Amino acid sequence: MEMKLINIFQWLHRHPELSMNEYKTTEYLRKILLDAGIRLQDTTLETGLIAVIGNGNEPVIALRADIDALPIQEQTDIPYFSETPGVMHACGHDFHVACMLGAALLLKERESSLDGTVKVIFQPAEEINKGAELIASMGLLDDVKLFLAGHTYPWLPTGTLGIRSGPVMASADRFCVTIKGKGCHAADPDKGNDPIPALGAVISAFQTIVGRRIDPFESAVVSITSVNAGNTWNIIPETAFLEGTVRTMNEDVRIVICQSMEQLVTATAKAYGCEAIFEYEKGPAPVINDIAVCERAEVIARELGLNVRLNPPSMIAEDFSRYLKIAPGALFRIGTGGGFDNHHPSFTADPSALLPAAKFFAVLAERELKILNHGL
């Protein structure tokens, strides 16, 4: 089993595909699952698929793996280097797929004894925040009572599982601000209305939101990541623009930040005699892990010989949170070493962590089915 999972992982790493274009990946997974006698849920998905293991009855638990890669040129020296220029699995999705395939194969071996059904979601387009919404909106998972997922983590050593109940990953929202003034020659600023000072005032005002409007015991980030105004040295522009991201672990804080930003933009632009357009686009919600599931997962991890550490929370987002609107669940961090962070061109994941992680998810799913059926 171990070499089978490693070979799958290496094939996936050599053949990465970008979001919504995971056609070869999908067909590769389809063949492995069907060859193992695992049935597939009927869907209209162009990429991605859902495997079904068990008696087909409720309760239903879902394991999720994301399958897409990133537009990054790989910079590693591993022998299974990406064969697609400019595309690589720099976030460990190849590991996630191989891990959950392993769990599916293990569950298939004891399918007759399962107290319900396990769906294994091979989800497209996590990196562009479309895959989970696509699958959830189709109603394909409305029968699921618990969702489970894992994510590679290079800062935990191989053989380690990071577990934390409650908030573990943040929401990720995008904001845009356009300040409209009146353009003119830079030698005659009185004949126009410069939007740049107004934009600068908005930037300064945004820095006060977390420190002055949010409970200091809550976590939040407001980051301005792009600023643009004008295109030459001697003309005051008509407009000035900025954009950035808001991250938080709390939905109430998320609302307060959005409202505060809109108030500050409107008032500041008015004070400078300008008009403002404020746009706020919500991305994934925070990932909130179920407390009881995490407690039981820790017991299983230790039984299987895994080291357990408290999972550090992160302001990075995950569209796994979309499934948690359907039913509770938990996302765990799988120690894979490597020394380079996710989305780095030198990111690697230790394949020797695959089988232990697959066993963990298989056992956890099996036991959670028993609990849903019979209680503790």
Secondary structure, DSSP 8 states (H G I E B T S, - for coil): -HHHHHHHHHHHHHS---TT--HHHHHHHHHHHHHTT-EE-----SS-EEEEEESS-S-EEEEEEE---BS-------TT--SSTT-B--SSHHHHHHHHHHHHHHHHHTGGG-SSEEEEEEES-TTTT-HHHHHHHTTTTTTEEEEEEEEEETTS-TTEEEE--EEEE---EEEEEEEE-B-EETT-GGGSB-HHHHHHHHHHHHTTHHHHHS-TTS-EEEEEEEEEE-SSTTEE-SEEEEEEEEEES-HHHHHHHHHHHHHHHHHHHHHTT-EEEEEEE-----EEE-HHHHHHHHHHHHHTT-EEEE---BS---GGGGGGGTS-EEEEEEE---SS-TT-TT----GGGHHHHHHHHHHHHHHHHHHHHH--
